[in-house]
Every structure is written in structure tokens, then in C-alpha cells.
């Protein structure tokens, strides 16, 4: 008998029997399949939408394809279907991929053949095999960019017997969900509902879980409500998934404790017992919103009711107490946990060790490690790393390094985190030699230092003025494939500026974009400051349009430049920059105004200075001690002591305390107008406020008595200076004059 005849008999007999008991993996599986499978070799079998007696072909809103397939003379893929059906052999089924079948037999015939095989595997309980075939078809749809939402009708066994496709739908949901095609998975669920099919709870739970992990909150809530209203009825795993969803929040949202509590109430109402995972998830959520005491009480209630709890429940409470900076409260929870017969795990101890070490109590952290060892529990490297971090922050990097070395002999394999903590510790102590030794050891152990480790070393060398060392590390960083960040470039730019290599700094800024990094406002700070300090404010001025274009020009840059022009005795340029600030809508700061006020005060233009002072207040800026001192200095300079005193009074009324500079300006001003009584009054006030007069204060006072001819009092003040150890500077010598006899001061 030929193969075609044999195949025809096999399928016809199978179709007549309708129900066959198949031996598969030593289990009896009852396989149901349609007459369409039995009549596979008939021409009309390729009509996927045969009309029934009523002439209706509708199944809900889902339509099976109306296209009539032409008979394929090449029966190779039919032999393939027969072989799979007879043997349920996955080895045969996987020999041909769907895209290959399409190339050989066309899409329609290939889809029909694969549909039959998928149904055979699905109804035989061979879920993984059906999953693989469906995934193959889905991949083909993606490759040819076809609408996957149109796939479902092709997978129906027949419009009249849609119930036979429910297992295929279950598997298809898992295929879509596991491949992050979540909207397609939801569509399968919706279409199955429209056909009156109820999918199994496992596939729905899997889809729900994937939706939660993808933060698709709108679908999560909708799917859960549909399951509650029309099935399949949620089980303990469904509720636990939803508990996790509300406890972790989605789209950056907060934990919704109201909903999580409602879920527990719903479970109790429906007679579903929460699992230990459900309870632990709820406890974690409660702790996350800060109700750690409530979480602990809840655990105690669960224990009293003999409900399932484990170390994970307690660890959530221990962690939150440590996060609140209360490690001793966390330690009490650990003891309570042990008294209840629940053994702490490594994570329990690690949380506590980290909590104590962050509080600076490294001795307690070390004692907990000893306790772990006594309980035959090997501390993890994470536990030791927390201890290293605590020791380093306490200035005991050498002790941490000693423990670190002992771990190597105990069989621990060092990781990047442990090295990074120690390297950071030595950098904080300024011991770059030890830090570099650790760095080299990391490289030798095939561990690549983190960007933060590189940054700390580069910053340390730049701070010490060792720019060459910093640049060498920067080169190693790039060769190691570690991406620099904005901090790396800012540190090196500062290093170039400190070393006086301003052109190199500007060149590096221009090269930053090659690394996908763009300068920020801080990047230009040091350059502008250095250019201003080196009397090159014009060069700094040229940078402003570039910074404005990059939207990183801030008021601090204007303040630096205005100050630079002021120090270069170029008030015209400073005022021009101030005017440009206002035109660009950049609000000057108190510092900016103070610099400008100083410019006018030094030029004795007090009307302009007062106008700026008033403008500053009208803009909502609050003048500080330096601002008031600047105006007081200006009025003292023009000998208008009445206004100087008025500003001094207003300053104190606003709650600002005068400093030694403020008092010195006033004392010098009163001395110039021969009001020594006011000068002495201010000296007495300084002493009462425990503000020590400096060499400038004494010089102003001595010069005042000298001008009045009271040389004896001047000499008394000079002797007082000598007793206090205040040395005259060159300005004082020049001001008091040689004829006063200041040489005897020595």
C-alpha cells in the first residue's frame, strides 16, 4: 500500500474514532482532535471556514480566515504531520522551521499543518513543544512585519469547535508574555473571553506577572478585575502577584497600602489562605512606607494565629530599622526571631552588620560576624564589605586592609565592591600610594575598577598637583573600557586650570562630546575663575556666547566675571556685563550685587551704590553682612558717618551681626572725623561680642589718636598690640610713619 493511501486510512480511521488513547511518557493521555485533522488529505479540507447547516460562520467577534486554500501537490509536509501525530516525537517536529516551511509550501499550507501539530501537542499535554512551535510562528510574523493581532484566527481548530483551541490559547499567552509582547497576550485573553472560553489560571497568572514586571499598571488592574468578574478565579498566586504590584509601586509611584490591605481582606472573604510569600510581600510594602512598628506587630499577630512566616518577613523589619538609623531596635527583632524558632539567615546578619557599621559601631559589626561563625554560618563577602566600609569611614583603612588580606587566605574571592570600598577609604585619608597598590592589584586579578574608583584616584592626584598621574589614570580608564562621566572631566579640567594649562582645559572641554558627555555649568567655573584671576577676563568673556548656546550660563559665571573686571579696575566692562545679564533675563544674585556695590563704593559713587542696594531688595534678594559692610565702607570713605551708622543700625535690626571688617570700617571713619568717642564705643562693643580687633583695626585707631596729637594713647595701643601678639604689617608701617617710632614696636 502506498504512503498516500496509508495516510488516508490512518487519518480517516482516526477521524471516525474521534477519541484515541495515546501512550506518552508512560502516561495515558486522552487526545481530542477534529474531523479536519482526519480529512487532511482531502481537497476541501483546506477551506478553513466551512459553512455549517445554518450557514453561520461567526464565533463571537472573531472570524476564521475566509480564504480557500488550493490543494498542494507536494505532500512532504503532510507526511511530516502524520509522523508527528503517530509518534508525538519532538525530534521530528523540530526538524523544520516555520519560515522554511513557508518557503517550500507557502504560508497557508504551512500554517494549517503547524496548527494541527500545535493542537496535537497542546492537547497531549506537551506544553513546551507547543510553546516552541508557536514562538517559531510569532518570530516569523515579526520578521516579515505582519500584524500579529491577525494570527489568532489562523490558530482556531474550527469555528464550530473553538473549545478545542483553549489549550493552544493558554500556550500562546505564555509565548507572547515571555517575549514582552504583552498587548498581544492581553488580546488573546480578551478574544478567548468573547468566544466563551475560560483560560487556565496558570497562563493568566503568568501574563499578570509579566505585566507587573513591565510596569503596565493599566493592564494589570484591568486583567485582575476581569479574572475576578468572569474567571478564571484568582488563586493565592494571583493575589500574591497583585500584592507585589501594589507593594512595589509602578511608574515610580508610591506603595499603595490601602489596596494591599484590601487584597488580604478579599482573600480572607473568598476563603483563600495567603502564603508566606504573600505575607512577606505585604510586610515589605508596609515597611517601605515607614510603618515598621506596625509591620512588626503584624508579624506577631501572624505568629499568634499560627500563620506561615519566615526569615524574609523579619528581614524586612530589620532592614527598615537599620535604614532609620536604629540598629539596636533591629537587633531586638533578630533576638525575637530566634526566640520564635526562626533561624536568621546570612541576609539577616548582613543587614545588621551594615546598619551598625553605618552608625560607626564597627565593634558590634565585627561581633556579629563572630556570632555568624560560631553558628556555623559563613559570612558573605557582602557582610565583610560593610565592615570594611565602616572601618574606612572611621579612619581605620589599615585595619580594614588587614582583614581584607586575611579573607584571601580563608578562600574568599575578592570582588570589585570590596576593592572599591578600600580604595575609597585610602583616598579619603589621602593615602594615594596605598590606594594605587589596591588599584594595581585589582587589575592583576582581572577586576576592572569602577568609574567611581578611577574618579577618586584622579581627583586625589589633581588635588595634590600631580596632573601627570591623573592623566595617566584617565588613559588607563579609557583603555579598560570604563566610561568617564561629567565628574571625571570636571576634575581634570580643574586640574589643568590649577596647573595653569588653560588652553588644554578648553581643548578637553571641546573633546567631551566625543564621549557623549556635555559640559555643565561647573565645567566652566574654574576656567572663568582662573582667567579672571590672571587678568584675562576678556578671554573668559568670549566663552559666554558658547555657554549661553549650551544653556549652561548661570548667574554664578556672571558674578565671577564681574568680580574679575572689578579687580582689573575695569568697572565699565563689569557694568556692561550686568546690563547684559538683565537683558537675557538672568537674575543677579546677592553676590553679584555686592560686587557691583563695591565697585561704586571704591569710586565714592554712593548714589549708584545705594540705587543697586535698593534694586537688590526690590528683586526679593536679601542683603547679607558683606552687602551691608560694603555700603558702610563706602559711606565711611566719603565721611558720611550719619548714613554709615544708619546702615549699621538697619543691619543689626535685620538680624545680621557685624564682623571685624564692619567694625574696622566704622572705627576708621569715626577716627577720620575726630569722633574718638564713637570709635572707643565700637571697640568696647567688639570686646563685649568677643570679636577681636585685628591689625587694621588697631592701625586705624592709632592713626586717629596720632592725628589728634595724643601720642601717649597711641603708644598704649601699640603696646596692647604687642601683648596680644598682633604684628604690624607693611601697610601699618607706611600709614603710621617712621616719625611715630614704630620701629620700637619690634
C-alpha positions in Angstrom: 0.0 0.0 0.0 1.4 3.4 -1.0 2.1 6.1 1.5 -0.8 8.3 0.4 -3.3 5.5 0.8 -1.9 4.5 4.1 -2.0 8.1 5.3 -5.6 8.5 4.1 -6.7 5.3 6.1 -4.8 6.4 9.2 -6.5 9.8 9.3 -9.9 8.6 8.3 -9.9 5.9 11.0 -8.7 8.5 13.5 -11.4 10.9 12.5 -14.1 8.2 12.8 -12.9 7.2 16.3 -12.8 10.8 17.4 -11.1 9.7 20.6 -7.9 7.8 20.9 -5.9 6.8 24.0 -2.2 7.8 23.3 0.7 6.4 25.3 3.1 9.2 26.0 5.9 9.2 28.6 4.2 6.2 30.3 1.1 8.3 30.9 -2.3 7.6 29.3 -3.4 10.9 27.6 -6.8 11.3 26.1 -6.4 13.2 22.8 -9.3 15.0 21.1 -9.0 16.3 17.6 -11.2 17.4 14.8 -12.5 15.7 11.7 -10.5 18.3 9.8 -7.4 16.5 11.0 -8.7 13.2 9.8 -9.5 14.6 6.3 -6.2 16.3 5.9 -5.6 14.9 2.5 -8.9 15.9 1.0 -9.1 18.9 -1.2 -11.8 20.6 0.7 -10.0 20.3 4.0 -8.1 23.5 3.2 -11.3 25.5 3.5 -10.7 26.9 6.9 -14.2 28.3 7.1 -16.6 25.6 6.0 -20.2 26.6 6.4 -22.4 24.6 8.8 -26.0 23.7 8.0 -27.2 27.1 9.3 -24.8 28.9 7.1 -23.4 30.8 10.0 -19.6 31.1 10.4 -19.4 33.6 13.3 -17.7 32.9 16.6 -18.3 35.9 18.8 -16.4 38.7 17.1 -13.5 36.5 16.0 -13.7 35.4 12.3 -11.8 32.5 11.0 -10.0 33.2 7.7 -12.4 33.0 4.7 -9.6 32.2 2.2 -9.9 28.8 0.5 -6.5 27.1 0.2 -5.5 25.5 -3.0 -4.5 21.8 -2.8 -0.8 21.3 -2.6 0.6 18.5 -4.8 3.8 18.3 -2.7 2.7 16.1 0.3 6.1 16.4 2.1 4.8 18.5 4.9 1.7 16.2 5.2 4.0 13.2 5.7 5.7 15.4 8.4 2.3 16.0 10.1 1.4 12.3 10.0 4.8 11.3 11.5 4.4 13.8 14.4 0.8 12.6 15.0 1.8 9.0 15.1 4.8 9.4 17.3 4.4 12.7 19.2 8.1 12.9 18.6 9.5 16.4 19.2 12.7 15.4 17.4 10.7 15.1 14.2 8.6 18.2 14.8 11.6 20.5 15.3 13.4 19.5 12.1 11.6 22.1 10.0 11.2 25.7 11.0 8.0 27.6 10.1 9.8 30.1 7.8 11.4 27.2 5.9 8.0 25.6 5.5 6.6 28.8 4.2 9.3 29.0 1.6 8.6 25.4 0.5 4.9 25.1 0.7 3.5 28.6 1.1 2.1 30.4 4.1 -1.5 28.9 4.1 -0.5 25.3 3.9 2.3 25.7 6.4 0.1 27.5 8.9 -2.5 24.7 8.5 0.0 22.0 9.1 1.6 23.7 12.0 -1.8 24.4 13.5 -2.6 20.7 13.6 0.7 19.8 15.2 0.4 22.6 17.8 -3.1 21.3 18.7 -1.8 17.7 18.9 1.0 18.7 21.3 -1.2 21.1 23.3 -4.0 18.5 23.9 -1.4 15.8 24.6 -0.1 18.0 27.5 3.2 18.7 25.7 3.1 22.4 26.5 6.8 23.1 25.9 6.7 21.6 22.4 3.6 23.7 21.6 5.3 26.7 23.0 8.3 26.3 20.8 6.2 25.9 17.6 4.1 28.9 18.5 7.1 31.0 19.2 8.5 30.0 15.8 5.4 31.3 14.1 5.4 34.5 16.1 9.1 35.1 15.2 8.1 34.6 11.5 5.4 37.3 11.9 7.9 39.7 13.4 10.5 39.0 10.7 8.1 39.7 7.8 6.5 42.5 9.8 3.0 41.1 9.6 0.2 42.1 12.0 0.4 39.6 14.9 -3.1 40.6 16.0 -4.3 38.7 12.9 -2.6 35.4 14.0 -5.2 34.2 16.4 -7.9 33.2 13.8 -5.4 31.1 12.0 -4.9 29.0 15.2 -8.5 28.1 15.7 -9.1 24.4 15.3 -12.5 25.2 13.7 -15.2 27.8 14.2 -17.7 25.2 15.4 -15.4 23.7 18.0 -13.5 26.6 19.4 -13.3 24.9 22.8 -10.7 22.6 21.4 -8.3 25.5 21.0 -8.3 26.6 24.6 -5.0 24.9 25.4 -3.4 26.5 22.4 -4.6 29.9 23.6 -3.1 29.1 27.0 0.3 28.4 25.5 0.0 31.4 23.1 -0.5 33.8 26.1 2.7 32.5 27.6 4.6 32.9 24.3 3.5 36.5 24.0 4.1 37.3 27.7 7.6 35.7 27.8 8.6 37.7 24.7 7.4 41.0 26.1 4.5 41.1 23.6 2.1 41.9 26.4 -0.6 43.7 24.4 -0.9 40.6 22.2 -1.1 38.5 25.3 -3.9 40.6 26.6 -5.7 40.4 23.2 -5.6 36.6 23.4 -7.2 36.8 26.8 -9.9 39.2 25.6 -10.7 37.2 22.4 -10.9 33.9 24.4 -13.5 35.6 26.7 -15.5 36.7 23.7 -15.6 33.1 22.5 -16.8 32.0 25.9 -13.6 30.2 26.7 -12.0 30.2 30.1 -8.3 30.1 30.1 -6.4 28.3 32.8 -5.3 30.2 35.9 -1.6 29.4 35.3 -1.4 31.2 31.9 -3.3 34.2 33.3 -1.1 34.4 36.3 2.0 34.3 34.1 0.6 37.1 31.9 -0.3 39.1 35.0 3.2 38.6 36.4 4.8 39.8 33.2 2.6 42.9 33.1 3.6 43.7 36.7 7.3 43.4 35.8 6.8 45.6 32.8 5.0 48.3 34.9 1.9 48.1 32.7 -0.3 49.2 35.5 -3.4 49.9 33.4 -3.4 46.3 32.0 -2.6 44.8 35.4 -5.7 46.3 37.1 -8.0 45.5 34.2 -6.9 41.9 33.8 -7.2 41.3 37.6 -10.7 42.7 37.6 -11.7 40.6 34.6 -10.4 37.5 36.3 -12.4 38.3 39.4 -15.6 39.0 37.5 -15.6 36.4 34.8 -12.8 33.9 35.6 -10.6 32.1 35.9 -11.0 32.8 39.6 -7.8 34.3 41.2 -5.9 31.9 43.4 -3.3 32.6 46.1 -0.6 33.1 43.4 -2.8 35.7 41.6 -3.2 37.7 44.8 0.5 37.5 45.6 1.3 38.9 42.2 -1.1 41.8 42.8 0.3 42.2 46.3 3.8 42.6 44.8 2.4 45.1 42.3 0.9 47.4 44.9 3.8 47.0 47.4 6.5 48.0 44.9 4.5 50.6 43.2 4.7 51.2 39.4 5.7 54.1 37.2 7.7 55.4 40.1 4.5 55.5 42.2 4.3 55.0 45.9 3.3 51.9 47.7 -0.5 51.6 47.9 -1.0 50.1 51.4 -4.8 50.7 51.1 -5.0 48.3 48.1 -2.6 45.8 49.6 -4.7 45.6 52.8 -7.9 45.2 50.7 -6.3 42.3 48.9 -5.7 40.5 52.2 -9.3 41.2 53.2 -10.6 39.9 49.8 -8.5 36.7 50.2 -10.0 36.1 53.6 -13.5 36.7 52.3 -13.0 34.3 49.4 -11.5 31.6 51.7 -8.0 31.8 50.1 -5.2 31.3 52.6 -2.3 33.7 51.9 1.1 32.0 51.5 4.3 33.0 53.3 5.3 34.9 50.2 2.0 36.9 50.2 2.6 37.9 53.9 6.3 38.7 53.4 5.5 40.9 50.3 2.8 42.7 52.4 5.3 43.2 55.2 7.9 44.6 52.9 5.3 47.0 51.5 4.3 48.2 54.9 8.0 48.7 55.9 8.6 50.7 52.7 6.1 53.3 53.7 7.7 53.7 57.1 5.3 51.7 59.3 7.9 49.4 60.6 6.4 49.1 64.1 3.0 48.1 62.5 4.8 45.5 60.4 6.4 44.0 63.5 3.0 43.9 65.3 1.5 42.2 62.2 4.2 39.5 62.3 3.4 38.9 65.9 -0.3 38.6 65.1 0.5 36.1 62.3 2.6 34.1 64.8 -0.2 34.1 67.3 -2.6 32.8 64.6 -0.1 30.2 63.6 0.2 31.6 60.1 3.2 31.0 57.9 6.1 33.4 58.5 9.8 33.1 57.7 13.1 35.0 57.9 12.2 37.1 54.9 9.3 38.6 56.9 11.6 39.5 59.7 14.4 40.7 57.4 12.1 43.5 56.0 11.6 44.8 59.6 15.3 44.5 60.4 16.3 46.4 57.2 13.9 49.3 57.9 15.0 49.7 61.5 18.6 49.9 60.2 17.5 52.4 57.5 16.0 54.6 60.2 19.4 54.5 62.0 18.1 52.3 64.8 20.3 49.1 64.5 19.8 48.2 68.2 16.0 48.0 67.6 16.8 45.8 64.6 19.0 43.6 66.9 16.0 43.1 69.2 14.0 41.9 66.3 16.7 39.4 65.5 16.6 38.1 69.0 12.8 37.8 68.9 13.1 36.0 65.6 15.5 33.4 67.2 13.3 33.0 70.3 10.3 32.1 68.0 12.3 29.3 66.4 13.0 31.0 63.1 16.7 30.9 62.3 18.3 34.2 61.0 19.9 33.7 57.6 23.0 35.3 56.1 20.9 38.2 54.9 19.6 38.9 58.4 23.1 39.3 59.7 24.4 41.2 56.7 21.7 43.9 57.1 22.6 44.3 60.8 26.3 44.5 60.2 25.7 47.2 57.5 23.4 49.1 59.9 25.9 49.1 62.8 28.8 50.0 60.6 27.0 52.9 59.0 26.4 54.2 62.6 30.1 53.9 63.2 29.8 51.0 65.6 32.3 48.7 63.8 32.9 46.7 67.0 29.3 45.5 67.0 29.6 44.7 63.3 32.6 42.6 64.0 30.9 40.8 66.9 28.0 39.9 64.6 30.5 38.3 62.2 32.0 36.2 65.0 28.4 35.2 66.0 27.8 34.0 62.5 30.9 31.9 62.5 30.0 30.4 65.9 26.6 29.4 64.4 28.4 27.6 61.6 27.3 30.3 59.2 29.9 31.6 56.8 29.7 35.4 56.5 29.4 36.6 52.9 31.8 38.9 51.2 28.9 41.5 51.3 28.9 41.3 55.1 32.7 41.9 55.2 32.4 44.7 52.7 30.0 46.5 55.0 32.5 46.1 57.8 35.4 47.5 55.6 33.2 50.5 54.7 32.6 51.2 58.4 36.2 50.9 59.3 37.3 53.1 56.4 34.8 55.9 57.4 36.2 55.7 60.9 39.7 56.4 59.6 40.8 52.7 60.0 41.5 51.8 56.4 44.7 49.9 57.6 42.6 47.7 59.8 40.2 47.1 57.0 43.0 46.2 54.7 44.4 43.7 57.2 41.0 41.9 57.5 40.8 42.0 53.7 44.1 40.2 53.3 43.1 37.6 55.8 40.0 36.8 53.8 42.2 35.9 50.8 43.9 33.2 52.9 40.5 31.9 54.1 39.4 31.1 50.5 37.3 34.2 49.7 37.3 35.5 46.2 37.6 39.3 46.2 35.1 41.3 44.1 35.1 44.8 42.7 32.8 46.1 45.5 35.3 45.1 48.3 38.3 46.7 46.5 36.3 49.8 45.7 35.4 50.4 49.4 39.0 50.0 50.5 40.3 52.2 47.7 37.8 54.9 48.6 38.9 54.7 52.2 42.6 55.3 51.4 41.6 58.1 49.1 39.6 59.8 51.8 42.7 59.5 54.1 44.9 61.0 51.4 47.0 57.8 51.2 47.1 57.6 47.4 50.1 55.2 47.5 48.1 52.5 49.3 45.1 53.3 47.0 47.3 52.8 43.9 48.6 49.4 45.3 45.0 48.2 45.6 44.2 49.6 42.1 47.1 47.6 40.6 46.1 44.5 42.5 42.6 44.8 41.1 44.0 45.0 37.5 46.3 42.0 38.2 43.3 40.0 39.5 41.4 40.8 36.2 39.0 43.1 38.1 38.1 46.3 36.3 37.8 49.3 38.8 34.6 51.2 38.7 34.2 54.7 37.3 34.0 56.0 40.9 37.3 54.3 41.8 39.0 55.9 38.8 37.4 59.3 39.7 38.6 59.2 43.3 42.2 58.5 42.3 42.1 61.1 39.5 40.6 63.7 41.9 43.2 62.8 44.6 46.2 63.2 42.2 44.7 66.5 40.8 44.3 67.8 44.4 47.9 67.0 45.1 49.0 68.8 41.9 50.1 65.5 40.3 48.3 66.2 37.0 50.5 63.7 35.0 49.5 60.9 37.3 45.8 61.9 36.9 46.1 61.9 33.1 47.9 58.6 33.2 44.9 57.1 35.1 42.5 58.7 32.7 44.2 57.0 29.8 44.0 53.6 31.7 40.4 54.3 32.3 39.6 54.6 28.6 41.8 51.6 27.7 39.9 49.5 30.2 36.5 50.4 28.6 35.3 52.3 31.6 33.3 55.3 30.5 34.2 58.6 32.1 31.4 60.8 33.4 31.0 64.5 33.8 32.7 64.4 37.2 35.8 62.8 35.6 36.1 65.7 33.1 35.3 68.4 35.6 38.1 67.1 37.9 40.7 67.0 35.0 39.6 70.5 33.7 40.1 71.8 37.3 43.5 70.1 37.3 44.5 71.7 34.1 43.3 75.1 35.4 45.2 74.8 38.7 48.4 73.9 36.8 47.8 77.0 34.6 47.2 74.9 31.4 44.0 76.8 30.4 44.3 76.0 26.7 44.5 72.3 27.5 41.4 72.7 29.7 39.5 74.3 26.9 40.6 71.7 24.4 39.4 68.9 26.7 36.0 70.6 27.0 35.7 70.6 23.3 36.5 66.9 23.1 33.9 65.9 25.8 31.1 65.4 23.2 33.1 62.6 21.6 32.3 60.6 24.8 28.6 61.5 24.7 29.2 63.9 27.6 28.4 67.6 27.6 29.9 70.3 29.8 27.7 71.6 32.7 27.9 74.9 34.5 30.6 73.6 36.9 32.9 72.6 34.0 33.4 76.3 33.0 33.5 77.7 36.6 37.2 77.0 37.2 38.3 78.2 33.7 36.4 81.5 34.1 37.7 81.9 37.6 41.3 81.3 36.5 41.1 83.6 33.5 39.7 86.3 35.7 42.4 85.8 38.3 45.1 86.0 35.6 43.7 89.3 34.4 42.3 87.7 31.3 38.7 88.4 31.7 38.4 89.3 28.0 39.1 85.6 27.2 36.5 84.5 29.7 34.1 86.9 28.1 34.4 85.0 24.8 33.2 81.8 26.5 29.8 83.4 27.4 28.1 83.0 24.0 29.2 79.4 23.8 27.8 78.7 27.3 24.6 80.6 26.5 24.1 78.4 23.4 24.5 75.2 25.6 22.1 76.7 28.1 24.6 76.3 31.0 25.3 80.0 31.6 24.3 80.8 35.1 24.4 83.9 37.3 27.5 82.5 39.2 29.5 82.8 35.9 28.5 86.4 35.6 29.4 87.1 39.2 32.9 85.6 38.7 33.5 87.7 35.5 32.1 90.9 37.1 34.4 90.4 40.0 37.3 89.8 37.6 36.6 93.1 35.8 36.3 94.9 39.1 39.7 93.6 40.3 41.2 94.7 37.0 39.8 98.2 37.6 37.5 97.9 34.6 34.2 98.9 36.1 32.8 99.8 32.7 33.0 96.2 31.5 31.6 95.0 34.7 28.5 97.2 34.4 28.1 96.3 30.8 28.0 92.6 31.8 25.5 93.4 34.5 23.3 95.1 31.9 23.6 92.1 29.6 22.5 89.8 32.4 19.3 91.8 32.9 18.6 91.8 29.1 19.0 88.0 29.0 16.6 87.6 31.9 19.4 86.2 34.2 18.6 87.3 37.8 21.7 88.7 39.6 22.4 87.1 43.0 23.2 88.9 46.2 26.9 88.2 45.5 26.6 89.9 42.0 25.0 93.0 43.6 27.6 93.1 46.3 30.5 93.1 43.8 28.8 95.9 41.8 28.1 97.9 45.0 31.8 97.5 45.9 32.8 98.9 42.6 30.8 102.1 43.2 31.8 102.4 46.8 35.5 102.3 45.9 34.9 105.0 43.4 32.9 107.1 46.0 29.7 107.0 43.9 27.3 106.3 46.7 24.2 107.3 44.9 24.7 104.5 42.4 25.7 102.1 45.2 22.5 102.9 47.1 20.5 102.5 44.0 21.8 99.0 43.4 21.3 98.1 47.1 17.6 99.2 46.8 17.2 97.3 43.5 18.6 94.2 45.1 15.9 94.3 47.9 13.1 95.1 45.4 14.1 91.9 43.4 13.5 89.9 46.6 17.1 89.3 47.4 18.2 89.6 51.0 21.4 91.6 51.6 23.8 89.9 54.0 26.6 91.1 56.3 29.0 91.5 53.4 26.5 93.6 51.4 25.9 95.9 54.4 29.6 96.2 55.1 30.3 97.2 51.5 27.8 100.1 51.8 29.0 101.1 55.3 32.6 101.1 53.9 31.5 103.4 51.0 29.9 106.0 53.3 32.8 105.9 55.7 35.1 106.5 52.7 33.2 109.7 51.8 33.0 110.6 55.6 29.2 110.5 55.7 29.1 108.8 59.1 25.4 109.5 59.6 24.4 107.3 56.7 27.1 104.7 57.6 25.6 104.5 61.1 22.1 104.2 59.7 23.0 101.2 57.6 24.9 99.7 60.6 21.7 100.0 62.7 19.5 98.6 59.9 21.9 95.7 59.6 21.5 94.7 63.2 17.7 95.2 63.1 17.6 92.6 60.3 19.4 90.2 62.5 22.9 90.3 60.9 25.9 90.5 63.2 28.7 92.9 62.2 32.1 91.3 61.7 35.6 92.7 62.4 35.6 94.3 58.9 32.3 96.1 59.6 33.7 97.5 62.9 37.0 98.5 61.4 35.3 100.5 58.6 33.2 102.4 61.2 36.1 102.9 63.6 38.3 104.2 60.7 35.5 106.5 59.6 34.9 108.0 63.0 38.6 108.5 63.6 38.8 110.5 60.4 36.1 112.9 61.6 37.7 113.0 65.1 34.9 111.2 66.8 37.2 109.1 69.1 34.3 108.6 71.5 32.4 106.6 68.9 35.5 104.7 67.9 36.1 103.7 71.5 32.4 102.8 71.9 32.7 100.4 68.9 35.9 98.9 70.4 34.1 98.2 73.6 31.2 96.6 71.7 33.7 94.4 69.8 35.1 93.2 73.1 31.7 92.5 74.5 30.8 90.4 71.5 34.2 88.7 71.7 35.2 90.0 68.3 39.0 90.6 68.4 40.3 93.7 66.7 42.9 92.9 64.0 46.0 94.8 62.9 43.8 97.0 60.5 41.5 98.0 63.4 44.4 98.9 65.7 46.2 100.8 62.9 43.0 102.9 62.2 42.6 103.7 65.9 46.3 104.5 66.5 46.3 106.8 63.4 43.2 108.5 64.8 45.0 109.4 68.1 48.1 110.3 66.2 46.2 112.9 64.1 44.8 114.4 67.3 48.3 114.6 68.8 47.5 112.1 71.6 50.8 110.2 71.1 50.7 108.6 74.6 47.4 106.9 73.9 48.7 105.8 70.5 51.7 104.2 72.2 49.4 102.5 74.7 47.5 100.9 71.9 50.8 99.9 70.2 51.9 98.2 73.4 48.5 96.5 73.7 49.0 95.1 70.2 52.4 93.7 71.2 51.0 92.0 74.2 48.3 90.3 72.1 50.9 89.2 69.6 49.5 91.3 66.7 52.3 92.2 64.3 52.3 95.4 62.3 52.2 94.8 58.5 53.8 96.9 55.8 50.6 98.9 55.4 50.5 99.8 59.1 54.2 100.9 59.0 53.5 103.1 56.0 50.4 104.6 57.5 51.7 105.3 61.0 55.0 106.7 59.7 58.6 106.4 60.8 58.4 109.6 63.0 55.9 107.8 65.2 58.7 105.5 66.3 57.0 102.2 65.2 60.4 100.7 64.9 60.5 100.4 68.7 57.5 98.0 68.3 59.9 95.2 67.4 
